[in-house]
Amino acid sequence: MKLLVTAKRVPDPEQKVKLKGGAVDLTGMNFVVNPFDEYAVETALRLTEKADAGGKRTGEVVVLSIGPNEASQQLRSCLAMGAERGIMVEGSDDALDSEQVARLVAAVYQKEKPDLLLMGKQTVDGDCNQVAQLVAGYLGLPQACFAATIELPADKKSVIVGREVDGGMEVKQVPLPAVVTVDLRIVLPKAVKNNETAPTHEYAEGPRYASLKGIMQAKKKKVDTLKASDLGVTLAPRVKVTAIEAPPERKAGIKVESVDELVEKLKNEAKAL
């Protein structure tokens, strides 16, 4: 079984964002794998291993990254987690929008023919939440978004996805091949089942850390470097960011002397009642 997973390089969300000239100032910024994409890589690894048998691999995980050459560092970190190989598509973040990324991902999918395309639900820099849905539409594939749980039945012909909704948990079964995006709860100890690892097995919460052995092996793993033209895609962004600005600072709160005064201010000033 082959799984294709996308992984984007993003500025470290733990660092304070600085704006300069109507754009994000990336000077001195550290870059990391988009957290939701890292969860998708972890999900793919759990689906393709016998965790209670020494982590024996039962399938192939291919990680796709689109971006500048420097993004290969984050791609290698995914290989160090345990993915078998990588694909690096050259591109500039300034020249890519959701539609262009979706075209590239769809082209790589057609080239690789995986059984399942796994993606993070969104990136923490753009926060668009559009690419997976566009890819599914372009390829005519079933999709299940915001997966909190996922199960691969023994016949490996479908996936059962659980997603949180206002009323509780919604469960859907979609035939393979398919597109699935993952939410943060997918890395809980029992969120992923593949019917090869014992159902009693519990993973450590969160994505796995790369071992020293994994880091050394990642240096030798194959990474194919492609250009958009190699995939038959012409980059012509439809969305242009003209400026980025910080939201206005919130006014300081005030103290009230009584519940009656609080109700009066909520009703007449805040218009919340």
Backbone as CSV, one residue per row, in Angstrom:
resi,resn,N_x,N_y,N_z,CA_x,CA_y,CA_z,C_x,C_y,C_z
1,MET,0.846,-1.188,0.000,0.000,0.000,0.000,0.884,1.240,0.000
2,LYS,0.535,2.201,-0.857,1.315,3.431,-0.953,0.478,4.628,-0.497
3,LEU,1.076,5.443,0.365,0.434,6.661,0.844,1.275,7.865,0.443
4,LEU,0.618,8.885,-0.090,1.274,10.145,-0.435,0.851,11.188,0.588
5,VAL,1.835,11.864,1.183,1.559,12.859,2.216,2.220,14.174,1.835
6,THR,1.509,15.271,2.021,2.085,16.587,1.726,2.665,17.191,3.004
7,ALA,3.766,17.930,2.854,4.415,18.576,3.998,4.989,19.914,3.550
8,LYS,4.477,20.992,4.102,4.926,22.326,3.726,5.853,22.914,4.783
9,ARG,6.831,23.677,4.321,7.690,24.452,5.217,6.971,25.739,5.597
10,VAL,6.882,26.024,6.906,6.221,27.238,7.375,7.085,27.904,8.445
11,PRO,6.920,29.218,8.641,7.619,29.875,9.755,7.177,29.266,11.074
12,ASP,8.105,29.127,11.998,7.811,28.532,13.297,6.698,29.331,13.992
13,PRO,5.538,28.707,14.240,4.430,29.439,14.870,4.723,29.855,16.302
14,GLU,5.791,29.298,16.901,6.156,29.682,18.262,6.888,31.016,18.302
15,GLN,7.380,31.475,17.147,8.084,32.747,17.092,7.108,33.898,16.856
16,LYS,7.463,35.066,17.368,6.630,36.239,17.191,6.732,36.739,15.760
17,VAL,5.586,36.983,15.144,5.555,37.442,13.762,5.818,38.950,13.709
18,LYS,6.684,39.345,12.799,6.982,40.762,12.596,6.544,41.175,11.198
19,LEU,5.970,42.354,11.103,5.538,42.883,9.811,6.455,44.028,9.387
20,LYS,6.734,44.056,8.089,7.593,45.099,7.554,7.173,45.408,6.129
21,GLY,6.805,46.654,5.885,6.426,47.047,4.527,5.219,46.321,3.992
22,GLY,4.249,46.023,4.850,3.035,45.348,4.411,3.204,43.874,4.131
23,ALA,4.272,43.276,4.673,4.516,41.846,4.477,5.128,41.273,5.749
24,VAL,5.092,39.962,5.862,5.710,39.301,7.009,7.218,39.336,6.860
25,ASP,7.899,39.805,7.885,9.360,39.879,7.879,9.917,38.524,8.320
26,LEU,10.533,37.825,7.400,11.055,36.487,7.680,12.518,36.501,8.113
27,THR,13.083,37.682,8.312,14.477,37.787,8.727,14.683,37.099,10.069
28,GLY,15.608,36.162,10.097,15.901,35.451,11.332,14.834,34.457,11.754
29,MET,13.872,34.207,10.914,12.780,33.293,11.254,13.214,31.837,11.071
30,ASN,12.843,30.993,12.012,13.067,29.558,11.870,11.904,28.944,11.104
31,PHE,12.203,27.894,10.353,11.160,27.208,9.597,11.005,25.785,10.105
32,VAL,9.771,25.302,10.101,9.451,23.958,10.576,8.443,23.329,9.617
33,VAL,8.198,22.040,9.799,7.126,21.379,9.049,5.789,21.880,9.589
34,ASN,4.886,22.238,8.707,3.557,22.653,9.140,2.995,21.606,10.110
35,PRO,2.583,22.021,11.315,2.155,21.037,12.322,1.108,20.051,11.833
36,PHE,0.089,20.504,11.116,-0.947,19.585,10.653,-0.394,18.604,9.619
37,ASP,0.599,19.035,8.831,1.238,18.122,7.891,2.071,17.079,8.632
38,GLU,2.707,17.511,9.725,3.462,16.565,10.542,2.530,15.506,11.127
39,TYR,1.314,15.924,11.506,0.319,14.968,11.992,-0.075,14.001,10.878
40,ALA,-0.143,14.509,9.634,-0.497,13.648,8.506,0.595,12.607,8.256
41,VAL,1.862,13.013,8.386,2.967,12.064,8.230,2.891,10.988,9.314
42,GLU,2.635,11.405,10.545,2.502,10.450,11.642,1.351,9.481,11.380
43,THR,0.245,10.004,10.871,-0.911,9.153,10.555,-0.544,8.117,9.503
44,ALA,0.162,8.556,8.457,0.568,7.642,7.397,1.487,6.543,7.926
45,LEU,2.403,6.908,8.811,3.315,5.916,9.379,2.559,4.905,10.235
46,ARG,1.587,5.382,11.006,0.797,4.460,11.838,-0.044,3.517,10.983
47,LEU,-0.505,3.996,9.847,-1.328,3.163,8.977,-0.519,2.091,8.261
48,THR,0.793,2.273,8.190,1.625,1.376,7.383,2.725,0.708,8.207
49,GLU,2.398,0.337,9.446,3.388,-0.350,10.262,2.703,-1.283,11.249
50,LYS,3.458,-2.258,11.708,3.027,-3.104,12.810,3.735,-2.592,14.054
51,ALA,3.067,-1.688,14.758,3.719,-0.989,15.864,4.076,-1.912,17.011
52,ASP,3.321,-2.998,17.170,3.589,-3.933,18.264,4.533,-5.050,17.834
53,ALA,5.136,-4.889,16.644,6.100,-5.881,16.157,7.378,-5.166,15.732
54,GLY,7.804,-4.245,16.576,9.042,-3.517,16.301,8.910,-2.460,15.234
55,GLY,7.683,-2.046,14.914,7.498,-1.007,13.909,7.743,-1.480,12.487
56,LYS,7.566,-2.783,12.239,7.792,-3.326,10.898,6.919,-2.607,9.883
57,ARG,7.529,-2.142,8.802,6.825,-1.388,7.783,5.995,-2.315,6.898
58,THR,4.755,-1.945,6.656,3.846,-2.757,5.847,3.375,-2.006,4.599
59,GLY,3.921,-0.827,4.372,3.532,-0.043,3.207,4.553,1.045,2.970
60,GLU,4.349,1.811,1.918,5.287,2.874,1.548,4.653,4.237,1.784
61,VAL,5.404,5.136,2.453,4.965,6.510,2.671,5.873,7.436,1.872
62,VAL,5.272,8.196,0.967,6.000,9.149,0.132,5.587,10.559,0.554
63,VAL,6.563,11.395,0.863,6.275,12.753,1.331,6.560,13.746,0.213
64,LEU,5.580,14.610,-0.039,5.689,15.630,-1.088,5.772,17.008,-0.452
65,SER,6.772,17.785,-0.877,6.894,19.167,-0.418,7.029,20.071,-1.630
66,ILE,6.404,21.230,-1.562,6.456,22.219,-2.641,6.992,23.512,-2.060
67,GLY,8.086,24.013,-2.616,8.658,25.239,-2.084,10.087,25.439,-2.549
68,PRO,10.806,26.370,-1.920,12.197,26.630,-2.295,13.106,25.471,-1.908
69,ASN,14.329,25.494,-2.422,15.257,24.397,-2.149,15.502,24.188,-0.668
70,GLU,15.433,25.288,0.099,15.682,25.190,1.534,14.658,24.297,2.239
71,ALA,13.497,24.119,1.617,12.448,23.298,2.225,12.822,21.818,2.270
72,SER,13.891,21.445,1.556,14.329,20.048,1.583,14.753,19.634,2.993
73,GLN,15.142,20.606,3.817,15.515,20.288,5.196,14.312,19.762,5.970
74,GLN,13.162,20.407,5.798,11.954,19.942,6.470,11.467,18.618,5.873
75,LEU,11.675,18.454,4.573,11.306,17.189,3.931,12.134,16.049,4.509
76,ARG,13.426,16.289,4.706,14.297,15.265,5.281,13.875,14.910,6.710
77,SER,13.339,15.887,7.440,12.895,15.586,8.801,11.715,14.612,8.782
78,CYS,10.875,14.702,7.749,9.777,13.738,7.600,10.317,12.350,7.255
79,LEU,11.363,12.307,6.452,11.993,11.022,6.134,12.639,10.429,7.377
80,ALA,13.164,11.289,8.241,13.784,10.812,9.476,12.746,10.210,10.416
81,MET,11.496,10.652,10.309,10.429,10.070,11.123,10.143,8.636,10.709
82,GLY,10.426,8.320,9.415,10.205,6.950,8.955,9.667,6.816,7.549
83,ALA,9.315,7.927,6.897,8.822,7.858,5.518,9.899,7.300,4.604
84,GLU,9.478,6.586,3.550,10.433,5.872,2.691,11.169,6.781,1.702
85,ARG,10.484,7.725,1.096,11.135,8.605,0.125,10.394,9.922,0.006
86,GLY,11.020,10.874,-0.689,10.441,12.208,-0.791,10.400,12.723,-2.216
87,ILE,9.555,13.703,-2.418,9.463,14.413,-3.708,9.485,15.897,-3.401
88,MET,10.417,16.615,-4.018,10.552,18.053,-3.819,10.219,18.763,-5.128
89,VAL,9.142,19.548,-5.109,8.766,20.336,-6.284,9.195,21.776,-6.037
90,GLU,10.046,22.277,-6.909,10.584,23.618,-6.729,9.506,24.671,-6.950
91,GLY,9.503,25.672,-6.089,8.531,26.749,-6.225,8.762,27.808,-5.170
92,SER,8.340,29.006,-5.470,8.449,30.114,-4.533,7.099,30.346,-3.877
93,ASP,7.102,30.538,-2.565,5.840,30.780,-1.857,5.107,31.986,-2.427
94,ASP,5.856,32.963,-2.920,5.239,34.168,-3.482,4.516,33.885,-4.794
95,ALA,4.892,32.796,-5.454,4.313,32.482,-6.760,3.288,31.357,-6.681
96,LEU,2.866,31.025,-5.469,1.931,29.922,-5.291,0.706,30.370,-4.516
97,ASP,-0.449,29.927,-4.954,-1.665,30.086,-4.172,-2.296,28.701,-4.046
98,SER,-3.432,28.614,-3.387,-4.049,27.305,-3.140,-4.334,26.560,-4.438
99,GLU,-4.789,27.280,-5.452,-5.141,26.639,-6.717,-3.912,26.062,-7.402
100,GLN,-2.797,26.813,-7.375,-1.568,26.339,-7.996,-1.001,25.137,-7.254
101,VAL,-1.019,25.199,-5.932,-0.536,24.069,-5.131,-1.382,22.836,-5.408
102,ALA,-2.695,23.019,-5.498,-3.590,21.891,-5.769,-3.284,21.264,-7.126
103,ARG,-2.997,22.080,-8.123,-2.643,21.551,-9.454,-1.370,20.717,-9.375
104,LEU,-0.388,21.189,-8.618,0.873,20.457,-8.490,0.675,19.148,-7.739
105,VAL,-0.086,19.201,-6.644,-0.343,17.980,-5.866,-1.096,16.960,-6.716
106,ALA,-2.078,17.433,-7.478,-2.849,16.530,-8.340,-1.950,15.888,-9.396
107,ALA,-1.015,16.671,-9.929,-0.105,16.138,-10.946,0.816,15.076,-10.357
108,VAL,1.318,15.322,-9.144,2.170,14.329,-8.485,1.353,13.083,-8.159
109,TYR,0.117,13.272,-7.726,-0.750,12.124,-7.443,-0.904,11.253,-8.694
110,GLN,-1.156,11.867,-9.827,-1.335,11.102,-11.061,-0.058,10.366,-11.457
111,LYS,1.078,10.937,-11.084,2.366,10.311,-11.384,2.634,9.132,-10.446
112,GLU,2.285,9.281,-9.173,2.604,8.274,-8.166,1.523,7.200,-8.016
113,LYS,0.272,7.555,-8.274,-0.865,6.638,-8.132,-0.928,6.001,-6.731
114,PRO,-0.946,6.804,-5.669,-1.030,6.233,-4.327,-2.434,5.715,-4.032
115,ASP,-2.537,4.902,-2.988,-3.844,4.415,-2.558,-4.583,5.459,-1.728
116,LEU,-3.807,6.337,-1.066,-4.420,7.351,-0.203,-3.549,8.595,-0.196
117,LEU,-4.192,9.751,-0.339,-3.510,11.037,-0.225,-3.889,11.641,1.121
118,LEU,-2.891,11.834,1.984,-3.112,12.402,3.309,-2.530,13.810,3.371
119,MET,-3.293,14.732,3.954,-2.846,16.113,4.061,-3.260,16.678,5.414
120,GLY,-2.516,17.666,5.892,-2.968,18.403,7.051,-4.186,19.223,6.658
121,LYS,-5.068,19.510,7.610,-6.310,20.202,7.261,-6.047,21.599,6.724
122,GLN,-4.927,22.227,7.134,-4.580,23.562,6.643,-3.154,23.857,7.061
123,THR,-2.567,24.896,6.477,-1.253,25.345,6.904,-1.421,26.498,7.885
124,VAL,-0.459,26.645,8.780,-0.595,27.666,9.815,-0.122,29.039,9.356
125,ASP,0.405,29.129,8.128,0.769,30.453,7.613,-0.365,31.045,6.775
126,GLY,-0.875,30.279,5.809,-1.963,30.781,4.966,-3.349,30.552,5.558
127,ASP,-3.519,29.437,6.294,-4.798,29.093,6.932,-5.963,29.064,5.935
128,CYS,-5.691,28.650,4.701,-6.747,28.704,3.675,-7.702,27.514,3.729
129,ASN,-7.182,26.310,4.042,-8.031,25.116,4.063,-8.763,24.936,2.732
130,GLN,-8.004,24.928,1.642,-8.605,24.795,0.316,-7.976,23.702,-0.538
131,VAL,-6.690,23.434,-0.337,-5.943,22.606,-1.288,-6.521,21.204,-1.416
132,ALA,-6.773,20.542,-0.303,-7.252,19.151,-0.366,-8.574,19.047,-1.100
133,GLN,-9.468,19.984,-0.829,-10.779,19.960,-1.483,-10.632,20.187,-2.994
134,LEU,-9.723,21.089,-3.372,-9.488,21.332,-4.796,-8.890,20.096,-5.469
135,VAL,-7.927,19.469,-4.800,-7.298,18.268,-5.362,-8.328,17.166,-5.582
136,ALA,-9.166,16.946,-4.583,-10.196,15.911,-4.707,-11.118,16.215,-5.880
137,GLY,-11.440,17.495,-6.056,-12.296,17.884,-7.170,-11.628,17.681,-8.518
138,TYR,-10.370,18.067,-8.628,-9.643,17.907,-9.890,-9.474,16.442,-10.276
139,LEU,-9.261,15.586,-9.262,-9.009,14.167,-9.531,-10.271,13.316,-9.508
140,GLY,-11.395,13.894,-9.070,-12.634,13.135,-8.991,-12.591,12.057,-7.918
141,LEU,-11.916,12.357,-6.797,-11.754,11.388,-5.718,-12.689,11.705,-4.551
142,PRO,-13.124,10.684,-3.809,-13.871,10.947,-2.583,-12.952,11.603,-1.565
143,GLN,-13.536,12.389,-0.667,-12.717,13.074,0.326,-13.382,13.036,1.692
144,ALA,-12.550,13.106,2.730,-13.023,13.200,4.110,-12.074,14.161,4.819
145,CYS,-12.607,15.255,5.333,-11.771,16.312,5.896,-11.880,16.371,7.416
146,PHE,-10.838,16.910,8.034,-10.768,17.126,9.488,-10.853,15.812,10.266
147,ALA,-10.117,14.803,9.830,-10.175,13.500,10.495,-9.588,13.575,11.901
148,ALA,-10.377,13.138,12.878,-9.899,13.006,14.257,-9.524,11.570,14.545
149,THR,-10.120,10.635,13.801,-9.759,9.219,13.880,-9.768,8.656,12.466
150,ILE,-9.014,7.602,12.258,-9.012,6.942,10.951,-8.698,5.462,11.144
151,GLU,-9.419,4.628,10.424,-9.209,3.182,10.501,-9.109,2.614,9.095
152,LEU,-8.131,1.756,8.901,-7.940,1.059,7.638,-8.412,-0.379,7.823
153,PRO,-9.551,-0.754,7.219,-10.052,-2.132,7.361,-9.050,-3.144,6.834
154,ALA,-9.248,-4.386,7.202,-8.310,-5.443,6.832,-8.173,-5.607,5.320
155,ASP,-9.262,-5.333,4.570,-9.187,-5.519,3.113,-8.518,-4.337,2.413
156,LYS,-8.274,-3.242,3.126,-7.572,-2.060,2.615,-8.215,-1.486,1.353
157,LYS,-9.523,-1.598,1.282,-10.233,-1.052,0.130,-10.972,0.255,0.452
158,SER,-10.909,0.663,1.709,-11.588,1.887,2.123,-10.937,2.396,3.402
159,VAL,-11.329,3.582,3.838,-10.920,4.094,5.147,-12.165,4.577,5.874
160,ILE,-12.162,4.391,7.188,-13.265,4.844,8.026,-12.763,6.042,8.819
161,VAL,-13.370,7.184,8.575,-12.896,8.435,9.154,-13.917,8.982,10.140
162,GLY,-13.436,9.350,11.325,-14.277,10.011,12.313,-13.888,11.479,12.408
163,ARG,-14.870,12.352,12.379,-14.590,13.791,12.466,-15.535,14.434,13.458
164,GLU,-14.994,15.367,14.231,-15.790,16.033,15.245,-16.703,17.079,14.617
165,VAL,-17.959,17.050,15.003,-18.941,18.044,14.562,-19.640,18.584,15.806
166,ASP,-20.470,19.598,15.615,-21.115,20.237,16.758,-21.901,19.247,17.616
167,GLY,-22.508,18.252,16.962,-23.336,17.310,17.698,-22.599,16.109,18.253
168,GLY,-21.286,16.018,18.033,-20.524,14.870,18.524,-19.507,14.393,17.501
169,MET,-19.554,13.112,17.147,-18.617,12.525,16.193,-19.358,11.989,14.975
170,GLU,-18.920,12.414,13.794,-19.493,11.943,12.536,-18.529,10.935,11.926
171,VAL,-19.028,9.772,11.529,-18.177,8.715,10.977,-18.571,8.450,9.528
172,LYS,-17.574,8.447,8.664,-17.821,8.190,7.245,-16.842,7.135,6.742
173,GLN,-17.311,6.305,5.828,-16.443,5.324,5.176,-16.339,5.686,3.705
174,VAL,-15.113,5.889,3.245,-14.912,6.286,1.851,-14.041,5.247,1.157
175,PRO,-14.357,4.916,-0.081,-13.552,3.933,-0.815,-12.212,4.523,-1.211
176,LEU,-11.222,3.655,-1.359,-9.906,4.068,-1.836,-9.811,3.867,-3.337
177,PRO,-9.052,4.743,-4.012,-8.244,5.855,-3.506,-9.105,7.038,-3.064
178,ALA,-8.552,7.843,-2.140,-9.309,8.954,-1.584,-8.345,10.022,-1.076
179,VAL,-8.915,11.172,-0.720,-8.170,12.273,-0.113,-8.691,12.463,1.303
180,VAL,-7.784,12.492,2.277,-8.168,12.685,3.678,-7.291,13.764,4.291
181,THR,-7.913,14.708,5.004,-7.141,15.688,5.759,-7.316,15.404,7.242
182,VAL,-6.273,15.695,8.023,-6.283,15.340,9.435,-6.302,16.569,10.324
183,ASP,-6.940,16.407,11.475,-7.013,17.443,12.494,-6.045,17.078,13.615
184,LEU,-5.964,17.908,14.646,-4.959,17.697,15.685,-5.194,16.449,16.531
185,ARG,-6.454,15.977,16.662,-6.712,14.821,17.514,-6.306,13.496,16.873
186,ILE,-5.855,13.543,15.616,-5.457,12.322,14.935,-4.212,11.697,15.570
187,VAL,-3.480,12.462,16.373,-2.258,11.933,16.981,-2.482,11.516,18.440
188,LEU,-3.740,11.313,18.829,-4.021,10.746,20.141,-3.632,9.255,20.141
189,PRO,-3.422,8.655,21.305,-2.868,7.284,21.372,-3.606,6.218,20.571
190,LYS,-4.937,6.313,20.455,-5.691,5.275,19.748,-6.496,5.825,18.576
191,ALA,-6.053,6.928,18.002,-6.813,7.574,16.936,-6.661,6.876,15.589
192,VAL,-5.585,6.123,15.405,-5.310,5.468,14.116,-5.252,3.955,14.310
193,LYS,-6.017,3.230,13.482,-6.022,1.770,13.519,-5.840,1.239,12.106
194,ASN,-5.019,0.213,11.967,-4.779,-0.351,10.631,-5.100,-1.842,10.522
195,ASN,-5.634,-2.432,11.601,-5.997,-3.848,11.617,-4.814,-4.769,11.353
196,GLU,-3.615,-4.250,11.613,-2.410,-5.082,11.621,-1.735,-4.949,12.982
197,THR,-1.645,-3.711,13.465,-1.216,-3.492,14.845,-2.370,-3.888,15.764
198,ALA,-2.058,-4.523,16.869,-3.096,-4.963,17.811,-3.945,-3.773,18.271
199,PRO,-5.270,-3.935,18.329,-6.145,-2.821,18.720,-5.900,-2.325,20.134
200,THR,-5.209,-3.120,20.948,-4.910,-2.703,22.321,-3.687,-1.794,22.397
201,HIS,-2.955,-1.687,21.301,-1.727,-0.882,21.304,-2.053,0.597,21.426
202,GLU,-1.276,1.297,22.246,-1.433,2.738,22.396,-0.130,3.431,22.013
203,TYR,-0.242,4.403,21.113,0.907,5.218,20.746,1.121,6.310,21.789
204,ALA,2.325,6.845,21.830,2.550,8.057,22.611,1.796,9.189,21.925
205,GLU,1.234,10.093,22.708,0.459,11.184,22.117,1.376,12.130,21.349
206,GLY,0.927,12.525,20.169,1.699,13.460,19.351,2.517,12.746,18.295
207,PRO,3.080,13.504,17.348,3.938,12.893,16.327,5.236,12.394,16.945
208,ARG,5.798,11.361,16.358,7.017,10.750,16.891,8.228,11.640,16.652
209,TYR,9.211,11.495,17.515,10.484,12.176,17.319,11.380,11.305,16.452
210,ALA,12.161,11.951,15.611,13.100,11.202,14.786,14.255,10.707,15.651
211,SER,14.563,9.440,15.534,15.695,8.867,16.262,16.993,9.228,15.548
212,LEU,18.112,9.055,16.243,19.409,9.305,15.615,19.593,8.396,14.404
213,LYS,19.154,7.143,14.546,19.241,6.202,13.424,18.394,6.692,12.260
214,GLY,17.186,7.190,12.566,16.311,7.697,11.516,16.903,8.895,10.809
215,ILE,17.551,9.774,11.563,18.173,10.966,10.977,19.300,10.568,10.030
216,MET,20.097,9.594,10.435,21.195,9.140,9.580,20.662,8.447,8.329
217,GLN,19.608,7.649,8.491,19.032,6.960,7.327,18.398,7.943,6.352
218,ALA,17.824,9.038,6.894,17.136,10.014,6.042,18.086,10.653,5.037
219,LYS,19.355,10.761,5.401,20.338,11.373,4.501,20.545,10.542,3.242
220,LYS,20.249,9.246,3.339,20.476,8.351,2.208,19.202,8.036,1.422
221,LYS,18.058,8.468,1.949,16.798,8.150,1.280,16.620,8.993,0.021
222,LYS,15.928,8.424,-0.937,15.774,9.065,-2.240,14.801,10.236,-2.179
223,VAL,15.216,11.354,-2.749,14.347,12.520,-2.899,14.401,12.957,-4.359
224,ASP,13.284,12.883,-5.044,13.202,13.328,-6.442,12.891,14.816,-6.472
225,THR,13.666,15.566,-7.232,13.445,17.001,-7.371,12.810,17.287,-8.733
226,LEU,11.669,17.958,-8.716,10.936,18.244,-9.938,10.640,19.731,-10.048
227,LYS,10.361,20.165,-11.259,9.888,21.520,-11.502,8.420,21.449,-11.924
228,ALA,7.740,22.561,-11.808,6.330,22.584,-12.207,6.174,22.174,-13.663
229,SER,7.126,22.597,-14.510,7.054,22.257,-15.928,7.185,20.760,-16.164
230,ASP,7.921,20.073,-15.283,8.046,18.612,-15.402,6.706,17.925,-15.194
231,LEU,5.818,18.597,-14.460,4.506,18.029,-14.148,3.419,18.571,-15.067
232,GLY,3.822,19.383,-16.032,2.846,19.942,-16.966,1.990,21.034,-16.367
233,VAL,2.495,21.696,-15.322,1.738,22.757,-14.657,2.411,24.103,-14.912
234,THR,1.645,25.061,-15.371,2.133,26.426,-15.557,1.687,27.264,-14.373
235,LEU,2.639,27.820,-13.665,2.318,28.585,-12.467,1.822,29.979,-12.834
236,ALA,0.559,30.218,-12.564,-0.062,31.520,-12.818,-1.053,31.782,-11.688
237,PRO,-0.572,32.297,-10.558,-1.437,32.487,-9.385,-2.666,33.333,-9.684
238,ARG,-3.790,32.952,-9.111,-5.028,33.704,-9.268,-5.275,34.646,-8.093
239,VAL,-4.561,34.405,-6.995,-4.740,35.227,-5.796,-3.449,36.005,-5.546
240,LYS,-3.577,37.292,-5.317,-2.432,38.153,-5.043,-2.629,38.825,-3.697
241,VAL,-1.646,38.680,-2.815,-1.683,39.347,-1.517,-1.111,40.744,-1.684
242,THR,-1.936,41.725,-1.454,-1.494,43.112,-1.639,-0.856,43.701,-0.388
243,ALA,-1.311,43.275,0.790,-0.726,43.793,2.024,-1.183,42.947,3.198
244,ILE,-0.383,42.933,4.229,-0.711,42.249,5.478,-0.560,43.254,6.611
245,GLU,-1.525,43.342,7.467,-1.442,44.263,8.593,-1.970,43.597,9.855
246,ALA,-1.427,44.016,10.971,-1.842,43.455,12.255,-3.228,43.980,12.620
247,PRO,-4.028,43.202,13.328,-5.340,43.681,13.770,-5.164,44.813,14.772
248,PRO,-6.160,45.668,14.915,-6.048,46.761,15.890,-5.931,46.210,17.309
249,GLU,-5.177,46.909,18.135,-5.017,46.470,19.513,-6.347,46.562,20.251
250,ARG,-6.588,45.586,21.097,-7.832,45.563,21.858,-7.766,46.586,22.986
251,LYS,-8.884,47.225,23.219,-8.945,48.181,24.307,-8.923,47.446,25.639
252,ALA,-8.354,48.119,26.646,-8.296,47.516,27.970,-9.703,47.344,28.533
253,GLY,-9.906,46.297,29.301,-11.205,46.061,29.908,-11.478,47.031,31.048
254,ILE,-12.703,47.043,31.512,-13.088,47.913,32.617,-13.718,47.085,33.728
255,LYS,-13.713,47.609,34.923,-14.338,46.939,36.055,-15.717,47.528,36.308
256,VAL,-16.608,46.695,36.749,-17.952,47.153,37.094,-18.191,46.883,38.578
257,GLU,-19.098,47.638,39.129,-19.362,47.550,40.557,-20.450,46.532,40.912
258,SER,-21.282,46.180,39.921,-22.394,45.290,40.233,-22.823,44.524,38.997
259,VAL,-23.634,43.488,39.217,-24.171,42.707,38.099,-25.084,43.579,37.254
260,ASP,-25.842,44.440,37.874,-26.754,45.317,37.127,-25.975,46.215,36.174
261,GLU,-24.847,46.738,36.637,-24.028,47.584,35.775,-23.437,46.776,34.624
262,LEU,-23.027,45.521,34.909,-22.493,44.644,33.864,-23.540,44.382,32.794
263,VAL,-24.761,44.058,33.214,-25.840,43.795,32.266,-26.132,45.039,31.432
264,GLU,-26.130,46.211,32.083,-26.416,47.462,31.370,-25.372,47.723,30.291
265,LYS,-24.091,47.491,30.605,-23.026,47.743,29.633,-23.042,46.713,28.503
266,LEU,-23.338,45.464,28.836,-23.440,44.442,27.794,-24.588,44.736,26.843
267,LYS,-25.644,45.297,27.384,-26.822,45.569,26.569,-26.684,46.845,25.752
268,ASN,-26.209,47.925,26.359,-26.219,49.222,25.702,-24.905,49.615,25.029
269,GLU,-23.778,49.105,25.568,-22.487,49.470,24.990,-21.950,48.368,24.073
270,ALA,-21.897,47.154,24.580,-21.362,46.045,23.775,-22.391,45.494,22.801
271,LYS,-23.680,45.802,23.053,-24.772,45.288,22.202,-24.735,43.756,22.116
272,ALA,-24.339,43.122,23.251,-24.245,41.674,23.282,-25.500,41.006,23.790
273,LEU,-26.436,41.789,24.299,-27.677,41.226,24.820,-28.861,41.785,24.057
